[in-house]
Amino acid sequence: MFPRRRFLQSCAIAAAPMVLPARLFGAEAPSRTLNVAVAGAGGRSRSHVADFSRIPGVRVVAVCDIWPLRTMERKAEVDRQNGDTHCKTYHDYREMMADPEVDVVSIAAPDHWHALMAVEAANHGKHLYLEKPFAYSIEEGRAVVEAVKRNAVLLQHGTQQRSTRYFQRATWLAKHGFLGEIEKVYAISPVGHIGGDPTDTRMPEGYDYDFFTGPAPRTPFFRELAIRKGTPGWYFTSAFGGGWVTAWGSHHVDSAQFALGKDHEAPVKVEARGKYPETGIFDTCHSWHSEITYADGKKIIYLTQDRPECPKVPGEIVVVGKKGWVAATRGKVWSNPPHLVERSWPKDDPELQLLDRGGQAEHFRSLIDAIRDGSRLTAPVETGHLSTTLCHLTQIGIDVQRPLRWDGKTESIIDDAQANRLRGRPMRNPWKLA
């Protein structure tokens, strides 16, 4: 179990005082209300608005997006939740993060904006809920970590599987020896999307595509980037996202890391292969196999469902030990031998008291609890950065098509200048990380 002192350090509350607005304390502030602003008004932001609004003493007070239609839709939802029309709207996230009324910023913007927005919020002393993936690149992720520490704020990474009972049960069985010595954990992703129609370039009215592009390279607009049934097209356009490699990987690799007990240990080697679409405009990897190896020989095997070496057990993670296995999805957990999942959880286990929250809505509550009383975050900043780094290393391994030796202390790839350059990305002027 991770020592309490190190948890406090990782949350930036051991070495520096907690930064909280003065109005939360004293007799004049009996409600201890925390005000939340949501950056990005796409589909995922609906959960941010709803789940924060369910927490007593928490109020969403602002939303921003580069598309006014979407901003106003989300404001209407907030106003219904609050029973008034106070919710402010912003086009530029920087203005929203400078708003003194805001205590917490919840980032639900596309991947290529995560680091810029998180660093900006931290520099304004705001606590953070940061959607996965943690950042667009390894170097950007490290910049977020340093900004959070430097400003003594808290960050909860949006890997909400950690707050759900099925993944917790699998992790508990693994950590407490019921599977014997753990050998490996499979993290299994759906196959990535292929397609995208480059001929439909109709821009939605009011859509600020230049601001959407932001730090990314100039990329021709196609309508599915913004409007698409299901997952928006920017997810599978490498200028803006990492496809399922980082999108699902941020969840399932994170859960595998959690179950393997490696939340605070970097691997030493990553070897990956993958396939890219040959048709359509989407250009992110859609099929892959990655082996992530630690110094003690244990592995995370991260792969897509179509690979012949994928376990035939239907699961999103499969934890394999010398005495059996346990598999988990967002709706089920099962094991071999079957009786393992029927074991009663001990009521006095301090780790379970922390983790047995039950559903993804409680992942948002974890951040609020940590702000208010210093309780431990379920997905703190260093842990989120580490698990997302494994996804980025998988992507780099696919791109260079050779094994990578990883130095976790310096966050560099050993003796491979070409691969090292892929740890970051240039940003389009005038954007840069402060």
FENDAVEN-V955019 format. One record per residue. N is the residue number from 1. RES is the residue in one small letter. PSI is psi as a letter, one per 30 degrees, with the letter a starting at -180 (999 if undefined). OMEGA is omega in whole degrees, -180 to 180 (999 if undefined). NEAR is the number of other C-alpha atoms within 10 Angstrom. Layout:
n=N res=RES psi=PSI omega=OMEGA near=NEAR
n=N res=RES psi=PSI omega=OMEGA near=NEAR
This chain:
n=1 res=m psi=k omega=-176 near=7
n=2 res=f psi=k omega=-177 near=10
n=3 res=p psi=k omega=-178 near=7
n=4 res=r psi=e omega=-177 near=10
n=5 res=r psi=e omega=-179 near=10
n=6 res=r psi=e omega=174 near=11
n=7 res=f psi=e omega=-179 near=17
n=8 res=l psi=e omega=178 near=18
n=9 res=q psi=e omega=-178 near=14
n=10 res=s psi=f omega=177 near=22
n=11 res=c psi=g omega=179 near=28
n=12 res=a psi=h omega=178 near=23
n=13 res=i psi=g omega=176 near=20
n=14 res=a psi=e omega=-175 near=15
n=15 res=a psi=f omega=-178 near=12
n=16 res=a psi=l omega=180 near=15
n=17 res=p psi=k omega=176 near=11
n=18 res=m psi=k omega=178 near=18
n=19 res=v psi=j omega=178 near=17
n=20 res=l psi=k omega=179 near=17
n=21 res=p psi=k omega=-175 near=15
n=22 res=a psi=f omega=-176 near=9
n=23 res=r psi=f omega=179 near=14
n=24 res=l psi=f omega=-174 near=15
n=25 res=f psi=l omega=171 near=13
n=26 res=g psi=l omega=-175 near=9
n=27 res=a psi=f omega=-178 near=8
n=28 res=e psi=f omega=-178 near=9
n=29 res=a psi=i omega=-176 near=11
n=30 res=p psi=f omega=-175 near=11
n=31 res=s psi=f omega=-178 near=13
n=32 res=r psi=h omega=-178 near=17
n=33 res=t psi=k omega=172 near=15
n=34 res=l psi=k omega=-178 near=24
n=35 res=n psi=k omega=-175 near=18
n=36 res=v psi=k omega=171 near=26
n=37 res=a psi=k omega=-177 near=29
n=38 res=v psi=k omega=180 near=28
n=39 res=a psi=j omega=-174 near=32
n=40 res=g psi=k omega=-175 near=25
n=41 res=a psi=g omega=177 near=26
n=42 res=g psi=a omega=-173 near=18
n=43 res=g psi=e omega=-177 near=15
n=44 res=r psi=f omega=-179 near=13
n=45 res=s psi=f omega=178 near=20
n=46 res=r psi=e omega=178 near=17
n=47 res=s psi=e omega=179 near=14
n=48 res=h psi=e omega=-180 near=23
n=49 res=v psi=e omega=-176 near=24
n=50 res=a psi=e omega=-173 near=15
n=51 res=d psi=e omega=174 near=17
n=52 res=f psi=e omega=-177 near=24
n=53 res=s psi=f omega=179 near=18
n=54 res=r psi=f omega=-175 near=15
n=55 res=i psi=k omega=179 near=15
n=56 res=p psi=k omega=178 near=13
n=57 res=g psi=g omega=177 near=14
n=58 res=v psi=k omega=-176 near=19
n=59 res=r psi=k omega=173 near=22
n=60 res=v psi=k omega=-174 near=27
n=61 res=v psi=f omega=-178 near=23
n=62 res=a psi=l omega=174 near=25
n=63 res=v psi=l omega=175 near=28
n=64 res=c psi=l omega=176 near=27
n=65 res=d psi=l omega=180 near=26
n=66 res=i psi=f omega=180 near=21
n=67 res=w psi=j omega=-174 near=21
n=68 res=p psi=e omega=179 near=18
n=69 res=l psi=e omega=-179 near=14
n=70 res=r psi=e omega=178 near=18
n=71 res=t psi=e omega=-178 near=22
n=72 res=m psi=e omega=175 near=19
n=73 res=e psi=e omega=-178 near=13
n=74 res=r psi=e omega=176 near=26
n=75 res=k psi=e omega=180 near=23
n=76 res=a psi=e omega=178 near=15
n=77 res=e psi=e omega=179 near=15
n=78 res=v psi=e omega=-179 near=25
n=79 res=d psi=e omega=177 near=16
n=80 res=r psi=e omega=179 near=11
n=81 res=q psi=e omega=-174 near=15
n=82 res=n psi=f omega=-178 near=15
n=83 res=g psi=g omega=176 near=9
n=84 res=d psi=a omega=-179 near=10
n=85 res=t psi=g omega=-174 near=12
n=86 res=h psi=f omega=-172 near=13
n=87 res=c psi=k omega=-180 near=19
n=88 res=k psi=l omega=178 near=17
n=89 res=t psi=k omega=-180 near=20
n=90 res=y psi=k omega=172 near=18
n=91 res=h psi=e omega=-178 near=18
n=92 res=d psi=j omega=-177 near=13
n=93 res=y psi=f omega=-178 near=21
n=94 res=r psi=e omega=177 near=16
n=95 res=e psi=e omega=179 near=10
n=96 res=m psi=e omega=-178 near=22
n=97 res=m psi=f omega=175 near=28
n=98 res=a psi=f omega=-178 near=15
n=99 res=d psi=j omega=-177 near=12
n=100 res=p psi=f omega=179 near=12
n=101 res=e psi=f omega=-173 near=15
n=102 res=v psi=k omega=176 near=24
n=103 res=d psi=e omega=-174 near=22
n=104 res=v psi=k omega=174 near=29
n=105 res=v psi=k omega=179 near=27
n=106 res=s psi=j omega=-171 near=29
n=107 res=i psi=j omega=179 near=28
n=108 res=a psi=h omega=-179 near=26
n=109 res=a psi=l omega=176 near=23
n=110 res=p psi=l omega=-171 near=22
n=111 res=d psi=e omega=-172 near=24
n=112 res=h psi=f omega=177 near=26
n=113 res=w psi=f omega=-169 near=22
n=114 res=h psi=e omega=-175 near=25
n=115 res=a psi=e omega=-180 near=26
n=116 res=l psi=e omega=-179 near=21
n=117 res=m psi=e omega=-178 near=24
n=118 res=a psi=e omega=179 near=31
n=119 res=v psi=e omega=178 near=24
n=120 res=e psi=e omega=-180 near=20
n=121 res=a psi=e omega=-180 near=28
n=122 res=a psi=e omega=180 near=26
n=123 res=n psi=f omega=175 near=19
n=124 res=h psi=g omega=177 near=18
n=125 res=g psi=g omega=-180 near=26
n=126 res=k psi=k omega=170 near=30
n=127 res=h psi=l omega=-167 near=28
n=128 res=l psi=k omega=159 near=26
n=129 res=y psi=j omega=-173 near=27
n=130 res=l psi=j omega=178 near=25
n=131 res=e psi=l omega=174 near=24
n=132 res=k psi=l omega=-9 near=26
n=133 res=p psi=l omega=-174 near=31
n=134 res=f psi=e omega=178 near=32
n=135 res=a psi=l omega=-178 near=29
n=136 res=y psi=f omega=-178 near=27
n=137 res=s psi=l omega=180 near=26
n=138 res=i psi=e omega=-178 near=23
n=139 res=e psi=e omega=177 near=19
n=140 res=e psi=e omega=177 near=21
n=141 res=g psi=e omega=178 near=27
n=142 res=r psi=e omega=178 near=20
n=143 res=a psi=e omega=177 near=17
n=144 res=v psi=e omega=180 near=26
n=145 res=v psi=e omega=-177 near=23
n=146 res=e psi=e omega=178 near=15
n=147 res=a psi=e omega=178 near=21
n=148 res=v psi=e omega=179 near=27
n=149 res=k psi=e omega=-177 near=21
n=150 res=r psi=e omega=-177 near=14
n=151 res=n psi=g omega=176 near=21
n=152 res=a psi=h omega=175 near=24
n=153 res=v psi=l omega=179 near=26
n=154 res=l psi=k omega=176 near=29
n=155 res=l psi=k omega=172 near=32
n=156 res=q psi=k omega=178 near=28
n=157 res=h psi=k omega=-173 near=27
n=158 res=g psi=h omega=175 near=25
n=159 res=t psi=i omega=-169 near=24
n=160 res=q psi=f omega=176 near=21
n=161 res=q psi=f omega=178 near=22
n=162 res=r psi=f omega=-179 near=27
n=163 res=s psi=g omega=180 near=24
n=164 res=t psi=k omega=-168 near=21
n=165 res=r psi=f omega=-175 near=23
n=166 res=y psi=e omega=177 near=23
n=167 res=f psi=e omega=176 near=26
n=168 res=q psi=e omega=179 near=23
n=169 res=r psi=e omega=179 near=25
n=170 res=a psi=e omega=180 near=28
n=171 res=t psi=e omega=-180 near=23
n=172 res=w psi=e omega=178 near=18
n=173 res=l psi=e omega=180 near=21
n=174 res=a psi=e omega=-174 near=24
n=175 res=k psi=f omega=-176 near=18
n=176 res=h psi=g omega=168 near=10
n=177 res=g psi=g omega=-177 near=12
n=178 res=f psi=f omega=178 near=20
n=179 res=l psi=g omega=-171 near=23
n=180 res=g psi=a omega=179 near=16
n=181 res=e psi=k omega=-179 near=16
n=182 res=i psi=k omega=-179 near=22
n=183 res=e psi=e omega=-177 near=16
n=184 res=k psi=l omega=174 near=23
n=185 res=v psi=k omega=174 near=27
n=186 res=y psi=k omega=171 near=26
n=187 res=a psi=j omega=-167 near=28
n=188 res=i psi=k omega=-179 near=27
n=189 res=s psi=k omega=166 near=26
n=190 res=p psi=l omega=175 near=16
n=191 res=v psi=k omega=-179 near=18
n=192 res=g psi=l omega=-176 near=23
n=193 res=h psi=k omega=176 near=21
n=194 res=i psi=k omega=177 near=17
n=195 res=g psi=b omega=-175 near=14
n=196 res=g psi=k omega=-177 near=21
n=197 res=d psi=j omega=-178 near=14
n=198 res=p psi=f omega=-175 near=15
n=199 res=t psi=f omega=-180 near=10
n=200 res=d psi=j omega=-176 near=11
n=201 res=t psi=g omega=-180 near=13
n=202 res=r psi=j omega=-179 near=10
n=203 res=m psi=k omega=175 near=15
n=204 res=p psi=k omega=-179 near=13
n=205 res=e psi=k omega=177 near=9
n=206 res=g psi=f omega=-177 near=10
n=207 res=y psi=j omega=-177 near=16
n=208 res=d psi=i omega=-173 near=15
n=209 res=y psi=e omega=178 near=17
n=210 res=d psi=e omega=178 near=13
n=211 res=f psi=e omega=176 near=14
n=212 res=f psi=e omega=-178 near=18
n=213 res=t psi=e omega=174 near=18
n=214 res=g psi=c omega=-175 near=18
n=215 res=p psi=f omega=-178 near=22
n=216 res=a psi=l omega=176 near=21
n=217 res=p psi=l omega=177 near=13
n=218 res=r psi=k omega=-174 near=12
n=219 res=t psi=k omega=179 near=12
n=220 res=p psi=k omega=-179 near=8
n=221 res=f psi=k omega=166 near=17
n=222 res=f psi=k omega=-166 near=19
n=223 res=r psi=e omega=-178 near=18
n=224 res=e psi=f omega=173 near=20
n=225 res=l psi=e omega=-173 near=20
n=226 res=a psi=e omega=-174 near=19
n=227 res=i psi=j omega=-179 near=14
n=228 res=r psi=k omega=176 near=12
n=229 res=k psi=k omega=-176 near=8
n=230 res=g psi=b omega=-176 near=7
n=231 res=t psi=k omega=-180 near=14
n=232 res=p psi=l omega=-173 near=17
n=233 res=g psi=f omega=-180 near=24
n=234 res=w psi=f omega=178 near=23
n=235 res=y psi=e omega=-172 near=24
n=236 res=f psi=g omega=177 near=27
n=237 res=t psi=j omega=-165 near=19
n=238 res=s psi=f omega=176 near=16
n=239 res=a psi=f omega=-172 near=19
n=240 res=f psi=f omega=-177 near=23
n=241 res=g psi=l omega=-178 near=24
n=242 res=g psi=g omega=-177 near=26
n=243 res=g psi=a omega=-179 near=24
n=244 res=w psi=f omega=179 near=22
n=245 res=v psi=e omega=178 near=30
n=246 res=t psi=f omega=-176 near=29
n=247 res=a psi=e omega=175 near=22
n=248 res=w psi=e omega=179 near=22
n=249 res=g psi=e omega=179 near=28
n=250 res=s psi=f omega=176 near=27
n=251 res=h psi=e omega=-169 near=26
n=252 res=h psi=e omega=174 near=26
n=253 res=v psi=e omega=177 near=30
n=254 res=d psi=e omega=179 near=30
n=255 res=s psi=e omega=177 near=29
n=256 res=a psi=e omega=177 near=30
n=257 res=q psi=e omega=178 near=25
n=258 res=f psi=e omega=-178 near=24
n=259 res=a psi=e omega=-179 near=26
n=260 res=l psi=f omega=-179 near=21
n=261 res=g psi=h omega=-176 near=16
n=262 res=k psi=g omega=-179 near=17
n=263 res=d psi=f omega=-174 near=19
n=264 res=h psi=g omega=-180 near=13
n=265 res=e psi=k omega=179 near=15
n=266 res=a psi=l omega=174 near=21
n=267 res=p psi=l omega=179 near=22
n=268 res=v psi=f omega=-176 near=18
n=269 res=k psi=k omega=174 near=20
n=270 res=v psi=k omega=177 near=27
n=271 res=e psi=k omega=-174 near=21
n=272 res=a psi=k omega=172 near=24
n=273 res=r psi=k omega=-179 near=21
n=274 res=g psi=l omega=-179 near=18
n=275 res=k psi=k omega=178 near=14
n=276 res=y psi=l omega=179 near=16
n=277 res=p psi=k omega=177 near=16
n=278 res=e psi=f omega=178 near=10
n=279 res=t psi=l omega=179 near=10
n=280 res=g psi=a omega=-176 near=12
n=281 res=i psi=f omega=177 near=18
n=282 res=f psi=k omega=-171 near=25
n=283 res=d psi=g omega=177 near=21
n=284 res=t psi=l omega=-177 near=23
n=285 res=c psi=k omega=-177 near=25
n=286 res=h psi=f omega=180 near=22
n=287 res=s psi=k omega=-176 near=22
n=288 res=w psi=l omega=173 near=23
n=289 res=h psi=k omega=-179 near=21
n=290 res=s psi=k omega=173 near=26
n=291 res=e psi=k omega=-177 near=20
n=292 res=i psi=j omega=-169 near=25
n=293 res=t psi=k omega=179 near=20
n=294 res=y psi=l omega=-176 near=17
n=295 res=a psi=f omega=180 near=11
n=296 res=d psi=g omega=178 near=9
n=297 res=g psi=f omega=178 near=12
n=298 res=k psi=l omega=-172 near=17
n=299 res=k psi=k omega=159 near=23
n=300 res=i psi=k omega=177 near=25
n=301 res=i psi=j omega=-174 near=23
n=302 res=y psi=j omega=-173 near=27
n=303 res=l psi=l omega=179 near=28
n=304 res=t psi=l omega=-174 near=22
n=305 res=q psi=f omega=-176 near=22
n=306 res=d psi=f omega=-176 near=15
n=307 res=r psi=k omega=-178 near=13
n=308 res=p psi=f omega=-179 near=8
n=309 res=e psi=g omega=178 near=10
n=310 res=c psi=k omega=178 near=17
n=311 res=p psi=k omega=-180 near=15
n=312 res=k psi=f omega=175 near=8
n=313 res=v psi=k omega=178 near=14
n=314 res=p psi=j omega=-179 near=15
n=315 res=g psi=l omega=175 near=22
n=316 res=e psi=f omega=161 near=23
n=317 res=i psi=k omega=174 near=30
n=318 res=v psi=j omega=-179 near=28
n=319 res=v psi=k omega=-174 near=26
n=320 res=v psi=k omega=175 near=22
n=321 res=g psi=l omega=-178 near=18
n=322 res=k psi=f omega=-179 near=12
n=323 res=k psi=f omega=-179 near=13
n=324 res=g psi=a omega=179 near=18
n=325 res=w psi=l omega=174 near=25
n=326 res=v psi=k omega=-180 near=28
n=327 res=a psi=k omega=-179 near=25
n=328 res=a psi=k omega=167 near=24
n=329 res=t psi=a omega=179 near=19
n=330 res=r psi=f omega=-179 near=14
n=331 res=g psi=g omega=-174 near=10
n=332 res=k psi=l omega=169 near=13
n=333 res=v psi=k omega=178 near=20
n=334 res=w psi=l omega=-169 near=22
n=335 res=s psi=l omega=170 near=21
n=336 res=n psi=j omega=4 near=14
n=337 res=p psi=k omega=-173 near=13
n=338 res=p psi=f omega=-174 near=11
n=339 res=h psi=f omega=-176 near=9
n=340 res=l psi=e omega=-177 near=18
n=341 res=v psi=f omega=179 near=19
n=342 res=e psi=f omega=-179 near=9
n=343 res=r psi=k omega=177 near=10
n=344 res=s psi=k omega=177 near=7
n=345 res=w psi=k omega=178 near=13
n=346 res=p psi=k omega=-176 near=9
n=347 res=k psi=f omega=-176 near=8
n=348 res=d psi=g omega=180 near=8
n=349 res=d psi=j omega=-176 near=9
n=350 res=p psi=e omega=179 near=10
n=351 res=e psi=e omega=179 near=11
n=352 res=l psi=e omega=176 near=16
n=353 res=q psi=e omega=177 near=11
n=354 res=l psi=e omega=-165 near=14
n=355 res=l psi=f omega=-173 near=21
n=356 res=d psi=i omega=-176 near=17
n=357 res=r psi=f omega=168 near=19
n=358 res=g psi=e omega=-177 near=15
n=359 res=g psi=l omega=-173 near=16
n=360 res=q psi=f omega=179 near=19
n=361 res=a psi=e omega=-180 near=19
n=362 res=e psi=f omega=177 near=22
n=363 res=h psi=e omega=176 near=27
n=364 res=f psi=e omega=179 near=26
n=365 res=r psi=e omega=179 near=20
n=366 res=s psi=e omega=178 near=21
n=367 res=l psi=e omega=-179 near=26
n=368 res=i psi=e omega=178 near=25
n=369 res=d psi=e omega=-180 near=13
n=370 res=a psi=e omega=178 near=18
n=371 res=i psi=e omega=-173 near=23
n=372 res=r psi=e omega=-172 near=14
n=373 res=d psi=g omega=177 near=9
n=374 res=g psi=g omega=179 near=16
n=375 res=s psi=l omega=-173 near=16
n=376 res=r psi=k omega=174 near=19
n=377 res=l psi=k omega=177 near=26
n=378 res=t psi=f omega=-180 near=25
n=379 res=a psi=i omega=-175 near=26
n=380 res=p psi=l omega=-167 near=22
n=381 res=v psi=e omega=-178 near=27
n=382 res=e psi=e omega=179 near=24
n=383 res=t psi=e omega=178 near=23
n=384 res=g psi=e omega=179 near=27
n=385 res=h psi=e omega=-178 near=26
n=386 res=l psi=e omega=-177 near=26
n=387 res=s psi=e omega=177 near=29
n=388 res=t psi=e omega=175 near=28
n=389 res=t psi=e omega=179 near=29
n=390 res=l psi=e omega=177 near=26
n=391 res=c psi=e omega=178 near=29
n=392 res=h psi=e omega=178 near=25
n=393 res=l psi=e omega=174 near=26
n=394 res=t psi=e omega=-180 near=28
n=395 res=q psi=e omega=179 near=25
n=396 res=i psi=e omega=178 near=24
n=397 res=g psi=e omega=177 near=22
n=398 res=i psi=e omega=-176 near=22
n=399 res=d psi=e omega=-177 near=16
n=400 res=v psi=f omega=176 near=15
n=401 res=q psi=h omega=173 near=14
n=402 res=r psi=l omega=180 near=14
n=403 res=p psi=k omega=177 near=18
n=404 res=l psi=k omega=171 near=24
n=405 res=r psi=k omega=-169 near=18
n=406 res=w psi=k omega=174 near=21
n=407 res=d psi=j omega=-176 near=14
n=408 res=g psi=f omega=-179 near=14
n=409 res=k psi=e omega=-179 near=8
n=410 res=t psi=f omega=-177 near=8
n=411 res=e psi=h omega=180 near=16
n=412 res=s psi=l omega=177 near=19
n=413 res=i psi=k omega=-170 near=22
n=414 res=i psi=k omega=172 near=15
n=415 res=d psi=h omega=179 near=11
n=416 res=d psi=i omega=-175 near=13
n=417 res=a psi=e omega=-179 near=10
n=418 res=q psi=e omega=180 near=11
n=419 res=a psi=e omega=179 near=19
n=420 res=n psi=e omega=180 near=16
n=421 res=r psi=f omega=-178 near=13
n=422 res=l psi=f omega=176 near=19
n=423 res=r psi=f omega=-179 near=20
n=424 res=g psi=a omega=178 near=14
n=425 res=r psi=k omega=172 near=14
n=426 res=p psi=k omega=176 near=10
n=427 res=m psi=k omega=178 near=14
n=428 res=r psi=k omega=177 near=13
n=429 res=n psi=k omega=7 near=10
n=430 res=p psi=g omega=-172 near=7
n=431 res=w psi=k omega=174 near=12
n=432 res=k psi=l omega=179 near=11
n=433 res=l psi=k omega=-180 near=14
n=434 res=a psi=999 omega=999 near=9
